[in-house]
Amino acid sequence: MASESDRIARAGDYVLGLMNDAERERAERDLEIDPAFRDTVVRLAERMHVFDRAPPSGGHDRWRLISQRIAELPQMRGHDEAKPSAVIRRLERRPYGVGVHSLGGRRGTVIAIVLIAVFALGYLMGQL
């Protein structure tokens, strides 16, 4: 028994006409005997039927139709293309002078000196 993802992949290949003759004949036999495969093919064909309504004049018209259908989706309704997107800008004021942030460009040097001092102290403590 094929898994759901395999069934969907086979149905998609059948609907799009990507199968060779032997695979197509097997899929047509499966359409007659396997109701799950038949339902999957019908669902995919219905979903892809929207592309049949587009005039065959060119790819630009199809792309416009696809973009229009995507724009009509419920999750895209709140999106306004005229409104500029948010841009992260630099902080207008410098951070407070607390911690490592107050050191500026010397931060790496200070951290290296502190680490050397800590390791040296640990070494000396281990010698006692």
C-alpha positions in Angstrom: 0.0 0.0 0.0 1.4 3.4 -1.0 1.8 6.2 1.5 -0.2 9.4 1.1 2.9 11.3 -0.2 3.6 8.7 -2.8 0.0 8.7 -3.9 0.0 12.5 -4.2 3.2 12.4 -6.2 1.9 9.8 -8.6 -1.4 11.6 -9.0 0.5 14.9 -9.7 2.6 13.1 -12.3 -0.6 11.7 -13.9 -2.4 15.0 -13.9 0.6 16.9 -15.3 1.2 14.2 -18.0 4.8 13.4 -16.7 4.4 9.6 -16.9 5.7 7.3 -19.6 3.3 4.9 -21.3 3.7 2.0 -18.9 3.3 4.2 -15.8 0.3 6.0 -17.3 -1.4 2.6 -18.1 -0.7 1.4 -14.5 -2.1 4.7 -13.1 -5.3 4.3 -15.3 -5.7 0.8 -13.9 -5.3 2.1 -10.4 -7.9 4.8 -11.1 -10.4 2.0 -11.7 -9.6 -0.1 -8.6 -8.1 2.3 -6.0 -10.7 4.8 -4.7 -8.0 6.7 -2.6 -5.8 7.2 -5.7 -8.9 8.2 -7.8 -9.9 10.8 -5.1 -6.4 12.2 -5.0 -6.3 12.6 -8.8 -9.7 14.3 -8.8 -8.6 16.7 -6.1 -5.4 17.6 -7.8 -7.1 18.0 -11.2 -9.7 20.4 -9.6 -6.9 22.4 -7.9 -5.0 22.7 -11.2 -8.1 23.5 -13.2 -7.6 27.2 -12.4 -4.7 27.2 -14.8 -6.9 26.0 -17.7 -8.9 29.2 -17.5 -5.9 31.3 -18.4 -5.6 32.2 -22.1 -2.7 30.3 -23.7 -1.2 33.6 -25.1 1.9 33.6 -22.9 3.6 33.1 -19.6 3.1 36.7 -18.5 -0.6 36.3 -18.4 -0.4 33.1 -16.5 2.0 34.7 -14.0 -0.3 37.6 -13.5 -3.2 35.2 -12.9 -1.1 33.3 -10.3 -0.1 36.5 -8.6 -3.7 37.6 -8.5 -4.8 34.3 -7.0 -2.1 34.5 -4.3 -3.1 38.1 -3.5 -6.7 36.9 -3.0 -5.7 34.3 -0.3 -7.0 35.2 3.2 -3.5 35.5 4.7 -2.6 38.1 2.1 -5.5 40.4 2.6 -3.9 42.5 5.4 -0.8 43.2 3.2 -0.7 46.6 1.5 1.9 46.9 -1.2 1.9 50.7 -1.1 3.0 50.8 2.5 6.8 50.6 2.9 8.2 47.7 4.8 9.7 48.2 8.2 13.5 48.9 8.1 15.7 48.3 11.0 17.7 51.4 11.6 20.6 52.3 13.9 19.8 53.3 17.4 19.5 57.1 17.7 21.1 57.1 21.1 24.1 55.1 22.3 23.5 52.3 24.8 23.9 53.0 28.4 27.5 52.9 29.7 27.1 49.6 31.5 29.0 46.4 30.9 31.0 45.5 27.9 29.0 47.8 25.6 30.5 50.9 27.2 34.0 49.9 26.0 33.4 50.6 22.4 36.2 49.4 20.0 38.4 48.3 22.9 35.9 45.5 23.9 38.0 42.7 22.3 41.2 43.8 24.0 39.6 44.1 27.4 38.0 40.7 27.1 41.3 39.1 26.0 43.1 40.7 29.0 40.5 39.5 31.5 40.6 36.0 30.1 44.4 35.9 30.3 44.2 37.1 33.9 41.5 34.5 34.8 43.5 31.6 33.3 46.7 32.8 35.0 44.9 33.0 38.3 43.5 29.5 37.8 47.0 28.2 36.9 48.5 29.8 40.0 45.8 28.3 42.2 46.4 24.9 40.8 50.1 25.1 41.7 49.4 25.6 45.4 
